[in-house]
């Protein structure tokens, strides 16, 4: 993950439980509609969006279930739209979002996700890269 990226995981019941096969099937239908054709980065790892920008990753598991992660580019002008589409995906799949960085569950609404993005390290970097990098050098 690059400094300017903010990651969330889609989940249903518990973070350590993969999404079921029925959710994977629904995601495989919705992802191209929302984000365009995906690329298979590795075996059973599909990326919808830019490898270095906004993207959604679908990881297909051996049991037919999956993991879905979204990555938001705090520098990109199209991130607001990508957030909206990611929230549409999460809502359609009956999922919530989790930010490991902030240790928070996010509701699948643009307001909730954008608020979290604006509190992330990615946002601090995008707003002022020099100050962000300086703060890293000055940390204990």
VEXLUMPA-995245 format. One line per field, with one value per atom (N, C-alpha, C): residue number from 1; residue in one letter; x, y, z; atom name. Coordinates in steps of 0.001 Angstrom, whole numbers, plus 500000, padded with zeros to 6 digits. Example, Ala and Ser with C-alpha at 12.3 -4.5 7.8 and 13.67 -1.06 7.14 Angstrom:
2
num: [1,1,1,2,2,2]
residuo: [a,a,a,s,s,s]
x: [513190,512300,513200,512850,513670,512900]
y: [494310,495500,496700,497750,498940,500030]
z: [507800,507800,507800,507080,507140,507870]
atomo: [N,CA,C,N,CA,C]
This chain:
140
num: [1,1,1,2,2,2,3,3,3,4,4,4,5,5,5,6,6,6,7,7,7,8,8,8,9,9,9,10,10,10,11,11,11,12,12,12,13,13,13,14,14,14,15,15,15,16,16,16,17,17,17,18,18,18,19,19,19,20,20,20,21,21,21,22,22,22,23,23,23,24,24,24,25,25,25,26,26,26,27,27,27,28,28,28,29,29,29,30,30,30,31,31,31,32,32,32,33,33,33,34,34,34,35,35,35,36,36,36,37,37,37,38,38,38,39,39,39,40,40,40,41,41,41,42,42,42,43,43,43,44,44,44,45,45,45,46,46,46,47,47,47,48,48,48,49,49,49,50,50,50,51,51,51,52,52,52,53,53,53,54,54,54,55,55,55,56,56,56,57,57,57,58,58,58,59,59,59,60,60,60,61,61,61,62,62,62,63,63,63,64,64,64,65,65,65,66,66,66,67,67,67,68,68,68,69,69,69,70,70,70,71,71,71,72,72,72,73,73,73,74,74,74,75,75,75,76,76,76,77,77,77,78,78,78,79,79,79,80,80,80,81,81,81,82,82,82,83,83,83,84,84,84,85,85,85,86,86,86,87,87,87,88,88,88,89,89,89,90,90,90,91,91,91,92,92,92,93,93,93,94,94,94,95,95,95,96,96,96,97,97,97,98,98,98,99,99,99,100,100,100,101,101,101,102,102,102,103,103,103,104,104,104,105,105,105,106,106,106,107,107,107,108,108,108,109,109,109,110,110,110,111,111,111,112,112,112,113,113,113,114,114,114,115,115,115,116,116,116,117,117,117,118,118,118,119,119,119,120,120,120,121,121,121,122,122,122,123,123,123,124,124,124,125,125,125,126,126,126,127,127,127,128,128,128,129,129,129,130,130,130,131,131,131,132,132,132,133,133,133,134,134,134,135,135,135,136,136,136,137,137,137,138,138,138,139,139,139,140,140,140]
residuo: [x,x,x,x,x,x,x,x,x,x,x,x,x,x,x,x,x,x,x,x,x,x,x,x,x,x,x,x,x,x,x,x,x,x,x,x,x,x,x,x,x,x,x,x,x,x,x,x,x,x,x,x,x,x,x,x,x,x,x,x,x,x,x,x,x,x,x,x,x,x,x,x,x,x,x,x,x,x,x,x,x,x,x,x,x,x,x,x,x,x,x,x,x,x,x,x,x,x,x,x,x,x,x,x,x,x,x,x,x,x,x,x,x,x,x,x,x,x,x,x,x,x,x,x,x,x,x,x,x,x,x,x,x,x,x,x,x,x,x,x,x,x,x,x,x,x,x,x,x,x,x,x,x,x,x,x,x,x,x,x,x,x,x,x,x,x,x,x,x,x,x,x,x,x,x,x,x,x,x,x,x,x,x,x,x,x,x,x,x,x,x,x,x,x,x,x,x,x,x,x,x,x,x,x,x,x,x,x,x,x,x,x,x,x,x,x,x,x,x,x,x,x,x,x,x,x,x,x,x,x,x,x,x,x,x,x,x,x,x,x,x,x,x,x,x,x,x,x,x,x,x,x,x,x,x,x,x,x,x,x,x,x,x,x,x,x,x,x,x,x,x,x,x,x,x,x,x,x,x,x,x,x,x,x,x,x,x,x,x,x,x,x,x,x,x,x,x,x,x,x,x,x,x,x,x,x,x,x,x,x,x,x,x,x,x,x,x,x,x,x,x,x,x,x,x,x,x,x,x,x,x,x,x,x,x,x,x,x,x,x,x,x,x,x,x,x,x,x,x,x,x,x,x,x,x,x,x,x,x,x,x,x,x,x,x,x,x,x,x,x,x,x,x,x,x,x,x,x,x,x,x,x,x,x,x,x,x,x,x,x,x,x,x,x,x,x,x,x,x,x,x,x,x,x,x,x,x,x,x,x,x,x,x,x,x,x,x,x,x,x]
x: [500846,500000,500893,500573,501306,500793,501596,501255,499941,499619,498410,497161,497255,496114,495536,494216,493468,492667,492851,492252,491106,490105,489026,488731,488179,487770,486257,485625,484189,483992,483013,482729,481256,480807,479401,479287,479649,479434,480663,481798,483036,484185,485168,486300,487085,487145,487948,487163,485918,485120,485087,485497,485413,483959,483784,482447,482057,480780,480360,480360,480246,480245,479127,477980,476875,477236,477998,478458,479487,480363,481354,480659,479636,478905,478247,477639,477019,478081,479222,480313,480856,481005,481521,480597,479313,478364,478438,478511,478447,479752,480879,482160,482382,482194,482392,481374,480165,479160,479547,480133,480502,481880,482837,484228,484887,484160,484754,485382,485909,486504,487710,487793,488905,490060,491202,492396,492735,493174,493628,495098,495366,496726,497551,496974,497546,496399,496702,495659,494590,493342,492174,492230,493050,493108,492794,491597,491118,491116,491591,491681,490781,489900,489003,489404,489999,490501,491986,492652,494076,494935,495990,496880,497478,497712,498334,497361,496079,495086,493895,492702,491459,491235,490904,490653,489898,489267,488650,489305,489722,490338,489356,489232,488434,489386,489480,490319,489404,489466,488625,489348,488670,489267,488991,489738,489612,488204,487501,486163,485063,485440,484465,484042,484390,484113,485103,485142,486043,486355,487311,487591,487482,486976,486893,487486,488400,489071,488966,488791,488788,489948,490534,491678,491341,491391,491051,492309,492446,493597,493237,493860,493550,493967,494798,495267,494353,493540,492829,491530,491257,490036,488782,488915,487738,487434,488118,487927,486519,485910,484549,483589,483667,482817,483135,484416,484825,484303,484325,483762,482273,481548,480101,479841,480624,480418,480801,481824,482210,481120,480506,479396,478193,477931,476858,477144,478398,478788,478574,479087,478963,477498,476697,475266,474582,474866,474248,474636,475845,476329,476006,475297,474932,476177,477164,478428,478647,479416,479972,481421,482056,483459,484268,485511,486387,487698,488122,489437,490369,491375,492361,493182,493490,494281,493590,492295,491555,490915,490965,490323,488844,488180,486773,485960,484724,483718,483087,482959,482370,481073,480062,478819,479056,478376,478598,477872,478248,477713,478895,478745,479842,480294,479362,479738,480641,480306,481099,482498,482570,483866,484724,484131,484906,485407,484590,485040,486256,486208,487333,488561,488360,489476,490158,489374,489934,490650,490491,491214,492411,492665,493705,495073,496086,497441,497509,496756,496742,496304,495296,494802,495853,496458,497490,498626,498986,500030,499575,498353,497872,497761,497362,497194,498539,499527,500836,501919,502420,503416,504669,505149,506377,506182,505066,504797,504610,503907,503688,505018,505862,507149,508047,507963,508715,508280,506973,506467,506989,507223,507783,509243,509964,511377,511510,510501,510572,509934,509360,508738,509813,509503,510482,510596]
y: [498828,500000,501236,502161,503423,504377,505354,506312,507026,507257,508011,507140,505884,504974,504639,504577,504253,502988,501959,500650,500346,499640,499103,497675,496903,495526,495455,494785,494529,493247,493267,492069,492051,490894,490747,490585,489427,489098,489414,488912,489097,489270,490051,490343,489107,488142,486951,485876,486167,485222,485658,484781,485147,485337,486085,486245,484953,484573,483291,483311,482110,481955,482764,482863,483636,485121,485625,487018,487184,486200,486246,486291,485448,485419,486763,487361,488679,489736,489657,490613,490479,489263,489051,489681,489755,490409,491937,492447,493884,494632,494008,494712,495278,494509,495093,496193,496079,497113,498434,498357,499563,500105,499213,499634,499270,498640,498221,496835,496376,495035,494960,493877,493678,492944,493001,492273,491230,490066,489039,489293,489814,490173,488905,487989,486677,485683,484417,483400,483696,483911,484148,485473,486420,487762,488751,489341,490231,491670,492565,493977,494767,495572,496439,497874,498534,499887,499915,500920,501140,500464,499827,499163,500161,501405,502399,503492,503338,504345,503715,504196,503644,502255,501317,499962,499134,498074,497057,495731,494994,493678,492596,491584,490398,489215,488584,487409,486203,485290,484096,483017,482465,481490,480063,479115,477712,477156,477625,477097,477776,478700,479406,480742,480986,482283,483323,484465,485508,486520,487359,488581,489722,490852,492045,493202,493898,495052,496224,497421,498624,499505,500151,501039,502376,503439,504775,505626,506317,507184,508593,509048,510357,511502,511232,512281,512469,511485,511454,512256,512966,513777,512920,511695,510834,509961,510188,509340,509449,510620,510750,509805,509745,508838,507386,507091,505725,505315,506243,505982,505680,506487,506250,504855,504487,503178,502038,502233,501213,501047,502137,502063,501363,501604,500884,499382,499011,497601,497005,497656,497139,497003,497998,497933,496794,496645,495574,494195,494096,492817,492656,493617,493606,493548,494377,494393,495739,495695,496887,496981,498072,498293,498414,497972,498091,498708,499730,500343,499852,499071,498605,499779,500737,501899,502654,502916,503682,502795,501468,500503,500822,501066,501472,500711,500418,499932,501165,501133,502242,501765,502570,502265,502472,501729,501864,503088,504250,505512,506386,507164,508043,508976,509515,510430,509740,508518,507780,507464,507007,506633,507870,508940,510158,510776,510707,511200,510404,509091,508253,508548,508681,509002,510294,511291,512592,512544,511453,511273,510334,509876,508874,509507,508683,509105,509430,508712,508968,510404,510863,512225,513250,513014,513941,514029,512911,512904,513677,513422,514061,515576,516033,517465,518175,517575,518214,517144,516630,515549,515917,517134,517529,517512,518060,518066,516641,515810,514424,513694,513802,513118,513693,515000,515616,515079,514854,514317,512907,512141,510793,510855,511813,511955,512429,513162,513724,512836,511688,510784,509987,509636,508833,507425]
z: [500000,500000,500000,499131,499062,500137,500460,501512,501236,499984,499613,499512,499903,499796,501171,501208,502422,502139,502944,502700,503655,503118,503939,503485,504390,504105,504201,503247,503320,504127,505015,505813,506180,506607,507025,508530,509042,510450,511304,510877,511641,510661,511065,510182,509788,510672,510384,509636,509254,508481,507021,506111,504694,504275,503213,502654,501951,502004,501428,499896,499322,497864,497215,497848,497264,497148,498110,498047,496933,496788,495704,494356,494188,492917,492633,493639,493467,493161,493847,493613,492197,491726,490362,489315,489617,488714,488841,490075,490324,490031,490331,490186,488782,487711,486379,486047,486577,486333,486983,488163,488909,488541,488246,488115,486791,485895,484626,484753,483656,483595,484524,485266,486179,485521,486168,485735,486782,486324,487267,487565,488765,489150,489396,490127,490391,490312,490435,490389,491444,491011,491860,492623,492162,492750,491637,491706,490657,491159,490317,490660,489713,490294,489539,489845,488883,489072,488799,489320,489073,490144,489718,490683,491673,491242,492124,492564,492237,492606,493283,492923,493455,492881,493762,493268,494297,493782,494623,494262,495277,495078,495501,494659,494963,495016,496186,496373,496530,495582,495614,496422,497404,498309,497837,498378,497976,498165,499192,499471,498657,497762,496942,497516,498759,499370,498848,499503,499019,500109,499796,500548,499554,500015,499174,499959,499314,499912,498940,499470,498642,499073,498095,498322,497669,498468,497994,497883,496765,496493,496957,498033,498595,497674,496674,495757,494562,494235,492955,492989,491900,491818,491712,491220,491039,492258,493365,494544,495122,495101,495634,494915,493605,492834,493119,493288,493599,494974,495923,497253,497129,496358,496174,495606,494577,493960,494902,495700,496682,497731,498135,499093,498470,497188,496490,496511,496224,496241,497624,498649,500019,500423,500110,500454,499716,498437,497649,498167,498715,499255,500733,501317,502732,503622,503273,504005,504694,505757,506376,505929,506297,505945,507228,507175,508334,507911,508646,508448,509547,509160,510140,510671,509805,510234,511364,511205,512197,513268,513067,513970,514118,512970,512983,511959,512358,511421,510784,509460,508720,508078,508171,507469,505973,505132,503695,503112,503629,503114,502713,501647,501244,502368,503133,504216,505235,505621,506599,506066,504827,504250,503996,503478,503234,504526,505584,506888,507366,507230,507644,506784,505477,504587,505017,505393,505787,507139,507877,509145,508996,507784,507549,507264,507386,507014,505524,504713,503269,502992,503710,503508,503947,505106,505588,504574,503984,502962,501716,501253,500028,500182,501367,501603,501672,502333,502494,502640,501509,501567,502359,502212,502912,504425,504893,506340,506856,506086,506493,506624,505607,505646,506750,506973,508072,509429,509578,510851,511088,510039,510192,510653,510103,510496,511947,512409,513773,514818,514414,515385,516111,517368,518132,517626]
atomo: [N,CA,C,N,CA,C,N,CA,C,N,CA,C,N,CA,C,N,CA,C,N,CA,C,N,CA,C,N,CA,C,N,CA,C,N,CA,C,N,CA,C,N,CA,C,N,CA,C,N,CA,C,N,CA,C,N,CA,C,N,CA,C,N,CA,C,N,CA,C,N,CA,C,N,CA,C,N,CA,C,N,CA,C,N,CA,C,N,CA,C,N,CA,C,N,CA,C,N,CA,C,N,CA,C,N,CA,C,N,CA,C,N,CA,C,N,CA,C,N,CA,C,N,CA,C,N,CA,C,N,CA,C,N,CA,C,N,CA,C,N,CA,C,N,CA,C,N,CA,C,N,CA,C,N,CA,C,N,CA,C,N,CA,C,N,CA,C,N,CA,C,N,CA,C,N,CA,C,N,CA,C,N,CA,C,N,CA,C,N,CA,C,N,CA,C,N,CA,C,N,CA,C,N,CA,C,N,CA,C,N,CA,C,N,CA,C,N,CA,C,N,CA,C,N,CA,C,N,CA,C,N,CA,C,N,CA,C,N,CA,C,N,CA,C,N,CA,C,N,CA,C,N,CA,C,N,CA,C,N,CA,C,N,CA,C,N,CA,C,N,CA,C,N,CA,C,N,CA,C,N,CA,C,N,CA,C,N,CA,C,N,CA,C,N,CA,C,N,CA,C,N,CA,C,N,CA,C,N,CA,C,N,CA,C,N,CA,C,N,CA,C,N,CA,C,N,CA,C,N,CA,C,N,CA,C,N,CA,C,N,CA,C,N,CA,C,N,CA,C,N,CA,C,N,CA,C,N,CA,C,N,CA,C,N,CA,C,N,CA,C,N,CA,C,N,CA,C,N,CA,C,N,CA,C,N,CA,C,N,CA,C,N,CA,C,N,CA,C,N,CA,C,N,CA,C,N,CA,C,N,CA,C,N,CA,C,N,CA,C,N,CA,C,N,CA,C,N,CA,C,N,CA,C,N,CA,C,N,CA,C,N,CA,C,N,CA,C,N,CA,C,N,CA,C,N,CA,C,N,CA,C,N,CA,C,N,CA,C,N,CA,C,N,CA,C,N,CA,C,N,CA,C,N,CA,C,N,CA,C]
